[in-house]
Each structure stands twice: as C-alpha cells, then as structure tokens.
Amino acid sequence: MGELLELTVAQAAERIRAGELGADEYFAAYRDVATGDPLNAYLWTAEEDGSGGDGELGGIPVAVKDIFCTEGVATTAGSRILEGYRPPYTATAVRRLREAGASVLGKTNMDEFAMGSSNENSGYGPVLNPWDRRRVPGGSSGGSAAAVAGGLAPCAIGTDTGGSIRQPAALCGIVGMKPTYGAVSRYGMIAFASSLDQCGPLTRDVTDAALLLRALQGRDPCDSTSVGIDGGIELPSREDLNGLRFGVPKELAGEAEGIEPGVRESFERTVALIEDLGGDVAETELPHATHGISAYYVIAPAEASANLARYDGVRFGLRSEGADLTETYERTRHDGFGPEVKRRIMLGTYALSSGYYEAYYGRAQRVRTKIAEDFANAFERFDFVVTPTSPTVAFELGARTDDPLAMYLSDYCTVPMPLAGIPAISIPSGLAEPDGGGPQLPVGFQIAGPAFSENGMLDAAHALERAIGFDASSPANGGGA
Amino acid sequence: MILTGSLAKPAADLESGAMIDREQVLHVAKLARLQLGEDEVERMAGELSGILEHVERISELGLDDVEPTSHVIELENVLRADEPRPSWPREKVLEQAPDSADDSFRVPSPQA
C-alpha cells in the first residue's frame, strides 16, 4: 500500500491503463489516507470514486482547492460566509479533469477567498506543513500543497493570484505551476482578483504538472478571457539546457533583502546546475519588480472589494438578520468574513474611493504596465528568468499573523509574474535550515517565461528537476537532495 | 459616489503620508457595507496605515506617460452568438438562498 501512494500520476495512470492496478483500489487507498488527514488539508473527502473514467488521467484521484465550485458538494472558499453552500454547477477546470478520467478525491483547505500566504486565514483552521507540523504550508493553496506533499493525494489543483500555487508548493517541497493568464478557464472558480486569478497544478514532479495542465487548459465559452494554449501541452522530455538563456534578476535574487541564507545557497547551487546542463546564465534587471508588492496590494484588494460585494446574505451562504436590509448586509459580512478578508475589502474600497482612485488604483495599474515591460525587455535577451520562489522556507505557525505587511512580503518573488500575466513554475531545489535553526525544510526554485511559453518552461524544469534529484515522494524520506 | 469630510481630501496630500484615522475607517466600512466591532476599528486604522505607507512608495515613480494596464492578454471583442438558451432551474438556485418565498429571494424590508 505504501508503495501505491508513492507512484507519480504518470506511473499510476500507466499501470491503470495496463490493467496492473485497479482504479477502485487506487482510489480507495487514497480515500483512506485522506479521510484520516492529520494535516487539516481537507475540508471534504469523497466517499467513493464517483466519476473516474477513461482518458489520460483515467482513475487518478485529484484534490481540488475548495475555491472551485462542485455541483452539489459543499464549496466554502475557506470562508464561514459560504458554510453549507452547495453550488448548482461545476467549475470548468474540474469538469475538464473529469473528462480526462480523473475523479475528485476531496476539497482542500485554503486561506479564506485565497487571501493569505500561510493558510492561517482559513475559516476552518490552519493547514499543517507535512515536513514540520509546527510550521505553515504556505498559502493560499496550502491544503492542496500539503495534501500532495503529505501523501494524501497524488496531485491537486489550486489557484494563484500573487503566488498562491507556487509559494505553498515551495514550502511543501513539490511542483506548482501558474499558467499564463487565460490558459485555463476561470468559470466556477470563486473570484478573488479577476485580472490576476489563474488555475494550475500542484504535483510531485514536472511531468505530472504537464499531464494536469494538458487536461486543464483550453478556451471555454463560459470565460471570455480564456484562450487556452495553442497546440496544447506536450509532455516534457528534455534532459539538458543547451542553448537556453536564463536571466537572474538582481532585484528578486542577488540584491533582494530578506532572502534567508539557506534559500540563497540552494538558489545559487541550482543556478550552477543550470550551467552544468549547458544553459547560459547572466544577471538581468527588472527595475520595477521591487514595486510589485505595492501594486499588487492595491490591485488585488480593489478587485476583491468589488468581487466580494456579492456576499450579502441574499442569494446564498450565511445571513445575519438585521433590522433592515442594509443592516442585514452589514451584519452578515461582519459575521461571515475573517480579519484578513475584512482588511482587504477595506483596503480595496479605500483605494477605489473618490479622490483616491487615481493616486492608488490608477498608479498601481501604471506600475503594472512597467513590470510587464521589464519582463518583455528581459525576454528579449533571455528565454527564462529564475528566482527563489519564496524568500524563506516554511515559517512557524503564528510567526507573521500579527503583522499583515510581513505576511504580504512572503509574496515578494511571486507577485510580479501574475501582474504581467506570464507563467511561472516552482520546483523543489533541495533543503535548507531555517533562519534561527531547526530541521531542514524544502526550498523552491522559480522559473518564469513569456506568455504561453508553458511547453518550453516544462521542458526546462524537467531537465533541471532530473539534475537536482529531489525526492518529493514523502517528507518522511527526507527529501533526498 | 460623493464623499464628504476627511476622505474627500485631494490625492496630492498622499505624499505627506495618508494615515487612516477612525473616522475614515468607519466611512469606508459604511461604503463596503461592513459592520466592524470597536476593537476592529482601532486595529484596522493602524494596519491600513502601515500597509498604505508601504504602498505609497509607488508615488516615487514617474508614471505620467505610462498607460495603465487592466488586462494582460490582448483580447478584442470576444462575442458569442446572441441565442437564447435555458438557464438554471429557479428552484435549484433558490435552494441555496437563506430565505425565499413565491419563487423569489426574500429579504428584510429596505426600511424597517
């Protein structure tokens, strides 16, 4: 049984197709561990294999972040305001996985409405990091990351707005990919910041990420911003990096403050590996990337304050009745939203209010243009830019909860990419000791590329992953790198 | 939306540091239809001020000639055929409502 749970998605799917492994047996093995979930990674688990079928993902159970609507199955987005909500429809991303033969194993815990970098903002308790249960798994897709890293799911999907797939993947020692904006439909994905939100895979290796993205991507008439990836996704096969040029932006790597020594060391070791594999590496600059956090924490809350206006106690979810309709709105939102969501609604409403709109939102949108231009300039000289995914390894529960700004700075290396709409992948690059000592924890290495460069990026990540040799099958195995 | 009082001060004042006070917190909360407890108002004033202080670093940048970006992927007029199609059944949608009556959502009176 233990061995069953160590198979990658590609390996398990192959055995199921060959008739060497029963889809029922495989699903039941995962259902048992997911039901016993010691990490608070799941908010709901499936009783039985409901939908698995033929296809490339035939018989593969998938953990689905609880931000994706699933018809008839509770969907909370980690918020008490949606407790008991059963959507009347299913998100396109989930439907596409099912059409490829996968089935939903469970719905995973997350920061409320995807707002957070530690999973401590969930209305249903924090998720624990499988490498060290006193530490956070990252966020907001922390449940999805912890489930995959902790052997409670073979793969998962999440959403990334400012780093919410890549940062938890890094902190849990797995692969996480944010595709180009528009690659995957957002239909049925509960909206946080609509111009940034994108769905992507969290998996044990790069090949599995490609398998999931292959099923997920595509144009969807229900999301007019979805365009899919031209020609679809090829499975990665590259074993060298000959002829590829990698830029190291000094603002997000060399000169960046707050990067832990252990993370820096792992990053530099991985950059050396790129050269060993035949890649060219040189320093580059993204002059406006240092303003990414500022632009992001105006744009995302502004869009969120509009998107979250729908939670008013009228059509679904919680209602706290007041004396009149306005008071009912105000009390419902007081009772239903947690502190971080309230903070962002306030921040966004303030930034959009009359007299402040141009000073905050207008300026942030102009910074966004500059950040996108910086990347475009870098991609004239380089195929990819590489950075640490997170400035630190997983931090202790409670370490940043009293300081919202310190928490926001966890996203320093991941927010510029969604602001520019470009894809990025985080792969584990090894282990490092946290600042202040303690057992070694996973470090993530981020590769970002131009819009719709997913195939080349997956290929490069695949070659690098092989050279790093990180064993992500289980934290219990110690990582192996 | 017309704002009065301290919120309506011109944006040029931002460089001097837009500290958010209690009155502003209450005003924004009203705009957001969000009731805040006494402790939340105090905490929010401090936290929002801290975040905005960081955010205001972007005012150092010369951005006058820069076009704003609201959408990152180039798309133009994504239209579908204007054909009627069935929507979700009314009862299925109303099932999720906290309160419903006569095939409709029921809410408290706008004016009690």
Chai-1 contact restraints between the chains, C-beta under 6 A:
chainA,res_idxA,chainB,res_idxB,connection_type,confidence,min_distance_angstrom,max_distance_angstrom,comment,restraint_id
A,P88,B,W88,contact,1.0,0.0,6.0,A-B,restraint_1
A,P88,B,K92,contact,1.0,0.0,6.0,A-B,restraint_2
A,P88,B,V93,contact,1.0,0.0,6.0,A-B,restraint_3
A,Y181,B,V72,contact,1.0,0.0,6.0,A-B,restraint_4
A,Y181,B,I73,contact,1.0,0.0,6.0,A-B,restraint_5
A,G182,B,I73,contact,1.0,0.0,6.0,A-B,restraint_6
A,S195,B,H71,contact,1.0,0.0,6.0,A-B,restraint_7
A,S224,B,V78,contact,1.0,0.0,6.0,A-B,restraint_8
A,H291,B,I58,contact,1.0,0.0,6.0,A-B,restraint_9
A,S294,B,V55,contact,1.0,0.0,6.0,A-B,restraint_10
A,S294,B,R57,contact,1.0,0.0,6.0,A-B,restraint_11
A,S294,B,I58,contact,1.0,0.0,6.0,A-B,restraint_12
A,Y297,B,V55,contact,1.0,0.0,6.0,A-B,restraint_13
A,V298,B,V55,contact,1.0,0.0,6.0,A-B,restraint_14
A,G313,B,P98,contact,1.0,0.0,6.0,A-B,restraint_15
A,V314,B,F105,contact,1.0,0.0,6.0,A-B,restraint_16
A,V314,B,V107,contact,1.0,0.0,6.0,A-B,restraint_17
A,R315,B,A97,contact,1.0,0.0,6.0,A-B,restraint_18
A,R315,B,F105,contact,1.0,0.0,6.0,A-B,restraint_19
A,F316,B,Q96,contact,1.0,0.0,6.0,A-B,restraint_20
A,R319,B,P98,contact,1.0,0.0,6.0,A-B,restraint_21
A,A323,B,A112,contact,1.0,0.0,6.0,A-B,restraint_22
A,D324,B,P108,contact,1.0,0.0,6.0,A-B,restraint_23
A,D324,B,Q111,contact,1.0,0.0,6.0,A-B,restraint_24
A,D324,B,A112,contact,1.0,0.0,6.0,A-B,restraint_25
A,L325,B,V107,contact,1.0,0.0,6.0,A-B,restraint_26
A,L325,B,P108,contact,1.0,0.0,6.0,A-B,restraint_27
A,L325,B,P110,contact,1.0,0.0,6.0,A-B,restraint_28
A,T328,B,P108,contact,1.0,0.0,6.0,A-B,restraint_29
A,Y329,B,R33,contact,1.0,0.0,6.0,A-B,restraint_30
A,E330,B,R33,contact,1.0,0.0,6.0,A-B,restraint_31
A,E330,B,Q35,contact,1.0,0.0,6.0,A-B,restraint_32
A,R331,B,Q35,contact,1.0,0.0,6.0,A-B,restraint_33
A,R333,B,L34,contact,1.0,0.0,6.0,A-B,restraint_34
A,H334,B,Q35,contact,1.0,0.0,6.0,A-B,restraint_35
A,I345,B,A32,contact,1.0,0.0,6.0,A-B,restraint_36
A,M346,B,V28,contact,1.0,0.0,6.0,A-B,restraint_37
A,M346,B,M44,contact,1.0,0.0,6.0,A-B,restraint_38
A,T349,B,V28,contact,1.0,0.0,6.0,A-B,restraint_39
A,T349,B,L31,contact,1.0,0.0,6.0,A-B,restraint_40
A,T349,B,A32,contact,1.0,0.0,6.0,A-B,restraint_41
A,Y350,B,V28,contact,1.0,0.0,6.0,A-B,restraint_42
A,S354,B,M1,contact,1.0,0.0,6.0,A-B,restraint_43
A,S354,B,L3,contact,1.0,0.0,6.0,A-B,restraint_44
A,G355,B,A8,contact,1.0,0.0,6.0,A-B,restraint_45
A,A359,B,A11,contact,1.0,0.0,6.0,A-B,restraint_46
A,A359,B,L14,contact,1.0,0.0,6.0,A-B,restraint_47
A,R363,B,I58,contact,1.0,0.0,6.0,A-B,restraint_48
A,R363,B,L63,contact,1.0,0.0,6.0,A-B,restraint_49
A,Q365,B,P68,contact,1.0,0.0,6.0,A-B,restraint_50
A,Q365,B,T69,contact,1.0,0.0,6.0,A-B,restraint_51
A,R366,B,L63,contact,1.0,0.0,6.0,A-B,restraint_52
A,R366,B,V66,contact,1.0,0.0,6.0,A-B,restraint_53
A,R366,B,P68,contact,1.0,0.0,6.0,A-B,restraint_54
A,V367,B,I58,contact,1.0,0.0,6.0,A-B,restraint_55
A,R368,B,T69,contact,1.0,0.0,6.0,A-B,restraint_56
A,T369,B,V66,contact,1.0,0.0,6.0,A-B,restraint_57
A,T369,B,E67,contact,1.0,0.0,6.0,A-B,restraint_58
A,T369,B,T69,contact,1.0,0.0,6.0,A-B,restraint_59
A,P404,B,E47,contact,1.0,0.0,6.0,A-B,restraint_60
A,L405,B,G50,contact,1.0,0.0,6.0,A-B,restraint_61
A,L405,B,I51,contact,1.0,0.0,6.0,A-B,restraint_62
A,L405,B,H54,contact,1.0,0.0,6.0,A-B,restraint_63
A,G421,B,V72,contact,1.0,0.0,6.0,A-B,restraint_64
A,G421,B,I73,contact,1.0,0.0,6.0,A-B,restraint_65
